């Protein structure tokens, strides 16, 4: 905590922060859909299908917006 970071540690922190930022953005896009915000109350075997469909919609939306 008290020792200054080395250049290598700073670079590692930058890479980690950049990766984390991308993951947080994806989670935000997925949480727009109400089904992923709260408790899932439907059949469990359909959750995977719905999650894949939502992910596909998010990917399609990000591709079309650029």
C-alpha positions as CSV (number, residue, x, y, z in Angstrom):
1,X,0.0,0.0,0.0
2,X,2.7,2.5,0.9
3,X,5.2,1.5,-1.7
4,X,5.0,3.2,-5.1
5,X,3.9,1.1,-8.1
6,X,6.5,0.0,-10.6
7,X,6.0,0.8,-14.3
8,X,5.1,-2.8,-14.9
9,X,2.4,-2.7,-12.2
10,X,1.0,0.5,-13.6
11,X,0.8,-1.0,-17.1
12,X,-0.9,-4.1,-15.6
13,X,-3.4,-1.9,-13.8
14,X,-4.2,0.0,-17.1
15,X,-4.8,-3.3,-18.9
16,X,-7.0,-4.5,-16.2
17,X,-9.0,-1.2,-16.0
18,X,-9.5,-1.2,-19.8
19,X,-10.7,-4.8,-19.8
20,X,-13.0,-4.2,-16.8
21,X,-14.5,-1.1,-18.5
22,X,-15.5,-3.2,-21.5
23,X,-17.1,-5.8,-19.4
24,X,-19.0,-3.2,-17.3
25,X,-20.4,-1.7,-20.6
26,X,-21.6,-5.1,-21.7
27,X,-23.3,-5.8,-18.4
28,X,-25.0,-2.4,-18.6
29,X,-26.3,-3.2,-22.1
30,X,-27.6,-6.6,-20.9
31,X,-29.3,-5.1,-17.9
32,X,-31.5,-2.8,-20.1
33,X,-33.6,-5.9,-20.5
34,X,-35.9,-6.3,-17.5
35,X,-35.6,-10.1,-17.5
36,X,-31.9,-9.9,-16.4
37,X,-32.4,-7.2,-13.8
38,X,-34.3,-9.1,-11.1
39,X,-35.2,-12.6,-10.1
40,X,-35.9,-15.0,-13.0
41,X,-39.3,-16.6,-12.3
42,X,-39.7,-18.7,-15.4
43,X,-38.6,-22.2,-16.4
44,X,-34.8,-22.6,-15.9
45,X,-34.1,-24.5,-19.0
46,X,-35.3,-21.5,-21.1
47,X,-33.1,-19.0,-19.3
48,X,-30.1,-20.0,-21.4
49,X,-32.0,-19.5,-24.6
50,X,-33.3,-16.1,-23.5
51,X,-29.9,-15.0,-22.4
52,X,-28.4,-15.9,-25.8
53,X,-31.2,-14.1,-27.6
54,X,-30.7,-11.0,-25.5
55,X,-26.9,-11.1,-26.1
56,X,-27.5,-11.5,-29.8
57,X,-29.8,-8.4,-29.8
58,X,-27.1,-6.4,-27.9
59,X,-24.4,-7.5,-30.3
60,X,-26.6,-6.7,-33.3
61,X,-27.4,-3.3,-31.9
62,X,-23.8,-2.4,-31.2
63,X,-22.8,-3.5,-34.7
64,X,-25.6,-1.6,-36.4
65,X,-24.9,1.6,-34.4
66,X,-21.3,1.9,-35.6
